[in-house]
Amino acid sequence: MEKLQALQAAARQGGFIQVEESGEGTVLWLRKEKADAATKTHKRICIDSLSNSLTVYWMTAPGKIDSKTFRNAPSLQEWFALQPAE
């Protein structure tokens, strides 16, 4: 549980806000507050308590979605730091 809370806190520090939670509480969806300038879409995050992971989804081009999965908050924070400024 602490691991998931750390992932959620790191996502919020990265500019993501809560959008939806599954009825059973196993999945939490967040989205980036600001839309990407190039694609006009919001990055999304899925935090999955069954797999103890966080996956970031984003659009790289119209119709092309990419993703990256993280298992701990430090690796997510490191990835955020490597992203270009918005």
Secondary structure, 3 states (H helix, E strand, C coil): CHHHHHHHHHHHHCCEEEEEECCCCCEEEEEECCCCCCCCCCCEEEEECCCCEEEEEEEEECCEEEEEEECCHHHHHHHHHHCCCC
